[in-house]
Amino acid sequence: MENTSPQIVVVGSSNTDLVVRVPELPRPGETLLGLDFQIHAGGKGANQAVAARRLGATVTLIANIGVDSFGEASIERFRAEGIRVGAIARDTEAASGVAMIWVSETGQNSIVVALGSNARLTPQHVEDASGVFQNADVLLTQLETPLPTVAFALRTARSIGVRTILNPAPATVLGSELLADVDWITPNETEAARISGIEVRNVPDAEDAANALRRMGARNVVVTMGEAGALLMTDDESLHVPARRVPAVDTVAAGDAFNGAFAVALARNAPPREAVEFACAAASLSVTRRGAQPALPTADEVTKFASQLA
């Protein structure tokens, strides 16, 4: 990859994660005694912005954050990370987003998100900040903010030649009109199945789902498959990139680490396979640590990690 500082715009959510570690994930109606409680910065948009920034990108975040203690702490963390905060709106009528997360001793998690101010990020917010797209290499967005806002951001970026990445999380049904503005879509197995209608249980299933997503309008597809790696499909290639085997302690940041790293690699004009390999390494490293943003690695850490496992 070129050794430059790519310009990435992230449109998305910012949450505060309230995390309880549990012996196992609770079943419906079950009460468990938690092992410990922690507060972390989170939200898919914020996580991916931090991931990209730690991997060397210049990052601008477009978000809507409440005027409350959680919001103030989030803004200060973004500044400390070096993320540009001038396009972040402050909402006086809604609380900042909160995610309640249960993490089992095997590293699996369940998450409930109260979107709060994230649900009030509008196309007008994006329009007001649209000047930041002028020098951008990549737009990275997700689905924890309203779909019309995501669609507007994708359309705005593509209209001036900015490459677009949609991480369609959390899973929802998407139409061809929105996907027509997506250069890269990066669903996990559940999200790919929800959009394509094809259950993803293995690599051949992922290929079928990726083909369906491309028929729906997405130009390129990466289906992330956890410890099984990722399936890459473009006009030129379809291949499986295996994941690195690591002892997982917390998978909550894996998808965000992958997407932030993938955006950075693409913005540096890495070939798609190299970009996916870099993203898989970042995601694998993140699951060896607890928390969302605290688990996101730096470029040096990813390089060292990859060399150790080569």
C-alpha positions as CSV (number, residue, x, y, z in Angstrom):
1,M,0.0,0.0,0.0
2,E,1.1,3.6,-0.6
3,N,2.5,5.3,2.5
4,T,0.1,8.3,2.4
5,S,-2.5,9.7,4.7
6,P,-5.8,8.9,2.9
7,Q,-8.8,11.2,3.5
8,I,-11.9,9.3,4.8
9,V,-15.3,10.6,5.7
10,V,-17.4,8.5,8.1
11,V,-21.1,9.2,8.3
12,G,-22.6,7.3,11.2
13,S,-23.4,6.8,14.9
14,S,-21.7,7.5,18.1
15,N,-22.7,5.6,21.3
16,T,-21.5,5.0,24.8
17,D,-21.2,1.2,25.4
18,L,-22.3,-0.1,28.8
19,V,-20.6,-3.5,28.9
20,V,-21.3,-6.4,31.3
21,R,-19.2,-9.5,31.1
22,V,-21.2,-12.7,31.8
23,P,-20.5,-16.4,32.2
24,E,-22.8,-17.0,29.2
25,L,-25.3,-15.0,27.2
26,P,-28.7,-14.8,29.0
27,R,-31.7,-16.6,27.5
28,P,-35.1,-14.9,27.4
29,G,-36.5,-14.4,30.9
30,E,-33.2,-15.4,32.5
31,T,-31.4,-13.3,35.1
32,L,-27.6,-13.7,35.4
33,L,-25.0,-12.3,37.8
34,G,-22.5,-10.4,35.8
35,L,-18.8,-10.7,36.3
36,D,-17.9,-7.1,35.9
37,F,-19.1,-3.8,34.3
38,Q,-17.3,-1.3,32.1
39,I,-18.1,1.8,30.1
40,H,-16.5,2.2,26.7
41,A,-16.8,4.5,23.7
42,G,-18.7,2.9,20.9
43,G,-21.2,3.2,18.0
44,K,-20.4,1.8,14.6
45,G,-19.7,5.1,13.0
46,A,-17.4,6.3,15.8
47,N,-15.7,2.9,16.0
48,Q,-14.9,2.8,12.3
49,A,-13.7,6.4,12.4
50,V,-11.4,5.6,15.3
51,A,-10.2,2.4,13.5
52,A,-9.4,4.3,10.3
53,R,-7.7,7.1,12.2
54,R,-5.4,4.7,14.2
55,L,-4.4,3.1,11.0
56,G,-3.2,6.4,9.6
57,A,-6.1,8.0,7.8
58,T,-7.2,11.6,8.1
59,V,-10.8,11.2,9.3
60,T,-13.8,13.5,9.4
61,L,-16.9,12.2,11.3
62,I,-20.4,13.4,10.4
63,A,-22.7,12.5,13.3
64,N,-25.4,13.9,15.6
65,I,-24.5,13.8,19.3
66,G,-26.6,14.8,22.3
67,V,-25.7,17.7,24.6
68,D,-25.1,15.5,27.7
69,S,-22.2,14.0,29.6
70,F,-21.9,11.0,27.3
71,G,-21.8,13.4,24.3
72,E,-19.2,15.7,25.8
73,A,-17.0,12.7,26.6
74,S,-17.4,11.4,23.0
75,I,-16.3,14.7,21.5
76,E,-13.2,14.9,23.7
77,R,-12.2,11.3,22.8
78,F,-12.5,12.1,19.1
79,R,-10.3,15.2,19.5
80,A,-7.8,13.1,21.5
81,E,-7.8,10.5,18.6
82,G,-7.2,13.3,16.1
83,I,-10.5,12.9,14.4
84,R,-12.0,16.0,12.8
85,V,-15.1,17.0,14.7
86,G,-16.3,20.1,12.9
87,A,-19.0,18.2,11.1
88,I,-20.5,16.8,14.2
89,A,-23.9,18.3,15.1
90,R,-25.1,18.7,18.7
91,D,-28.7,17.8,19.5
92,T,-30.4,19.6,22.4
93,E,-33.6,17.5,22.1
94,A,-32.3,13.9,22.2
95,A,-29.9,12.0,24.4
96,S,-26.7,10.6,23.0
97,G,-26.8,7.0,21.8
98,V,-26.2,4.2,24.3
99,A,-25.5,0.5,23.6
100,M,-26.0,-2.2,26.3
101,I,-23.7,-5.1,25.6
102,W,-23.4,-8.5,27.2
103,V,-20.1,-10.4,26.5
104,S,-19.7,-14.0,27.4
105,E,-16.5,-15.7,28.6
106,T,-16.1,-17.3,25.1
107,G,-16.1,-13.8,23.5
108,Q,-19.6,-13.9,22.0
109,N,-21.8,-10.9,22.5
110,S,-25.4,-9.6,22.5
111,I,-26.1,-5.9,21.9
112,V,-29.1,-3.6,22.4
113,V,-28.8,-0.1,21.1
114,A,-30.8,3.0,22.1
115,L,-30.1,5.2,19.1
116,G,-31.1,8.5,20.7
117,S,-29.6,11.4,18.8
118,N,-28.2,9.0,16.1
119,A,-31.8,8.5,14.9
120,R,-32.0,12.3,14.2
121,L,-29.0,12.5,11.9
122,T,-30.7,13.9,8.7
123,P,-29.7,14.4,5.1
124,Q,-29.6,18.2,5.9
125,H,-26.8,17.4,8.4
126,V,-24.9,15.7,5.6
127,E,-25.7,18.5,3.1
128,D,-24.4,21.1,5.7
129,A,-21.1,19.2,5.9
130,S,-20.9,18.3,2.2
131,G,-17.7,20.3,1.7
132,V,-15.8,17.6,3.5
133,F,-16.4,15.3,0.6
134,Q,-14.4,17.4,-1.9
135,N,-11.0,16.1,-0.9
136,A,-12.2,12.6,0.4
137,D,-10.9,9.4,-1.0
138,V,-13.5,7.2,0.6
139,L,-16.9,7.5,2.3
140,L,-17.6,4.9,4.9
141,T,-21.1,4.5,6.4
142,Q,-23.3,2.0,8.2
143,L,-27.0,1.6,9.2
144,E,-27.2,2.9,12.8
145,T,-28.5,6.2,11.4
146,P,-31.6,6.8,9.3
147,L,-31.7,5.1,5.9
148,P,-32.5,8.3,4.0
149,T,-29.4,9.9,5.5
150,V,-27.2,7.0,4.5
151,A,-28.7,7.0,1.0
152,F,-28.1,10.8,0.7
153,A,-24.5,10.5,1.9
154,L,-23.8,7.6,-0.6
155,R,-25.4,9.6,-3.5
156,T,-23.5,12.8,-2.6
157,A,-20.2,11.0,-2.4
158,R,-20.6,9.1,-5.7
159,S,-21.8,12.2,-7.5
160,I,-18.3,13.7,-7.1
161,G,-16.3,10.5,-7.6
162,V,-15.7,9.5,-4.0
163,R,-15.6,5.7,-3.5
164,T,-18.3,4.5,-1.2
165,I,-18.3,1.7,1.4
166,L,-21.5,0.5,3.0
167,N,-21.3,-1.7,6.1
168,P,-25.0,-2.8,6.2
169,A,-25.1,-3.2,10.0
170,P,-27.3,-3.8,11.8
171,A,-29.0,-6.1,9.3
172,T,-32.0,-4.7,7.3
173,V,-33.6,-5.0,3.9
174,L,-32.0,-2.7,1.3
175,G,-33.3,-1.8,-2.1
176,S,-31.6,-1.6,-5.5
177,E,-31.8,2.2,-5.6
178,L,-29.6,2.6,-2.6
179,L,-27.2,-0.2,-3.6
180,A,-26.7,1.5,-7.0
181,D,-24.6,4.1,-5.1
182,V,-22.5,1.5,-3.3
183,D,-19.0,0.7,-4.6
184,W,-18.3,-1.8,-1.8
185,I,-20.8,-3.5,0.5
186,T,-19.3,-5.4,3.5
187,P,-22.0,-7.5,5.2
188,N,-21.5,-10.3,7.6
189,E,-23.3,-13.6,7.1
190,T,-26.5,-12.4,8.8
191,E,-26.6,-9.1,7.0
192,A,-25.8,-10.8,3.6
193,A,-28.7,-13.2,4.2
194,R,-31.1,-10.5,5.2
195,I,-30.4,-8.4,2.0
196,S,-30.0,-11.2,-0.5
197,G,-32.4,-13.7,0.8
198,I,-29.7,-16.4,0.7
199,E,-28.7,-18.1,4.0
200,V,-24.9,-17.9,4.5
201,R,-23.5,-21.0,6.2
202,N,-20.2,-21.5,4.3
203,V,-18.1,-20.0,1.5
204,P,-20.2,-21.3,-1.4
205,D,-23.3,-19.7,0.2
206,A,-21.3,-16.5,0.6
207,E,-20.5,-16.6,-3.1
208,D,-24.2,-17.0,-3.9
209,A,-25.2,-14.1,-1.7
210,A,-22.4,-11.9,-3.1
211,N,-23.6,-12.6,-6.6
212,A,-27.2,-11.7,-5.6
213,L,-26.0,-8.4,-4.0
214,R,-24.1,-7.6,-7.2
215,R,-27.3,-8.3,-9.2
216,M,-29.1,-5.9,-6.9
217,G,-26.7,-3.1,-7.8
218,A,-23.6,-3.2,-5.4
219,R,-20.5,-3.1,-7.5
220,N,-18.2,-5.1,-5.2
221,V,-18.9,-7.3,-2.2
222,V,-17.0,-8.5,0.8
223,V,-18.9,-11.0,3.0
224,T,-17.2,-11.2,6.4
225,M,-17.5,-14.6,8.1
226,G,-15.8,-14.2,11.5
227,E,-13.2,-16.9,12.2
228,A,-13.8,-18.2,8.6
229,G,-12.4,-15.0,7.1
230,A,-14.0,-13.2,4.2
231,L,-15.3,-13.8,0.7
232,L,-14.3,-11.1,-1.8
233,M,-16.2,-10.7,-5.1
234,T,-15.5,-8.1,-7.8
235,D,-15.8,-8.0,-11.6
236,D,-12.3,-9.5,-11.8
237,E,-12.2,-12.1,-9.0
238,S,-14.0,-14.2,-6.5
239,L,-11.9,-15.6,-3.7
240,H,-11.9,-16.6,0.0
241,V,-9.5,-14.9,2.3
242,P,-9.0,-17.0,5.4
243,A,-8.8,-15.4,8.9
244,R,-5.9,-15.7,11.3
245,R,-6.5,-18.0,14.2
246,V,-6.4,-16.2,17.5
247,P,-7.8,-16.7,21.0
248,A,-10.9,-14.5,21.0
249,V,-11.8,-12.7,24.2
250,D,-14.3,-10.1,22.8
251,T,-15.7,-10.0,19.2
252,V,-17.6,-6.7,19.7
253,A,-15.1,-4.6,17.7
254,A,-14.3,-7.1,14.9
255,G,-16.6,-5.8,12.2
256,D,-15.7,-2.1,12.9
257,A,-12.0,-2.9,12.9
258,F,-12.4,-4.7,9.6
259,N,-14.3,-1.9,7.9
260,G,-12.0,0.9,9.2
261,A,-9.0,-1.0,8.0
262,F,-10.6,-1.9,4.6
263,A,-11.5,1.7,4.0
264,V,-7.9,2.8,4.7
265,A,-6.4,0.2,2.5
266,L,-8.7,1.0,-0.4
267,A,-8.1,4.7,0.1
268,R,-4.4,3.9,-0.3
269,N,-5.2,2.2,-3.6
270,A,-4.3,-1.3,-2.3
271,P,-5.5,-4.1,-4.6
272,P,-8.8,-5.6,-3.2
273,R,-7.3,-8.9,-2.0
274,E,-4.5,-7.0,-0.1
275,A,-7.2,-4.7,1.4
276,V,-9.2,-7.6,2.6
277,E,-6.1,-9.3,4.0
278,F,-5.2,-6.1,5.9
279,A,-8.7,-5.8,7.2
280,C,-8.8,-9.4,8.3
281,A,-5.5,-8.9,10.3
282,A,-6.9,-5.8,12.0
283,A,-10.1,-7.6,12.9
284,S,-8.3,-10.7,14.2
285,L,-6.1,-8.5,16.4
286,S,-9.1,-6.6,17.8
287,V,-10.8,-9.8,19.1
288,T,-7.9,-10.5,21.4
289,R,-8.8,-7.4,23.4
290,R,-11.8,-6.3,25.3
291,G,-14.1,-3.4,24.4
292,A,-14.9,-1.6,21.2
293,Q,-12.7,1.4,20.7
294,P,-10.1,0.2,23.2
295,A,-9.6,-2.9,21.1
296,L,-8.9,-1.1,17.8
297,P,-5.3,-1.5,16.8
298,T,-2.8,1.0,15.3
299,A,-1.0,0.5,12.0
300,D,2.2,-0.6,13.7
301,E,0.3,-3.2,15.8
302,V,-1.4,-4.7,12.7
303,T,1.9,-4.8,10.8
304,K,3.7,-6.5,13.7
305,F,0.8,-8.9,14.3
306,A,0.7,-9.9,10.6
307,S,4.4,-10.5,10.5
308,Q,4.3,-12.8,13.6
309,L,1.6,-14.9,12.0
310,A,3.0,-15.0,8.5
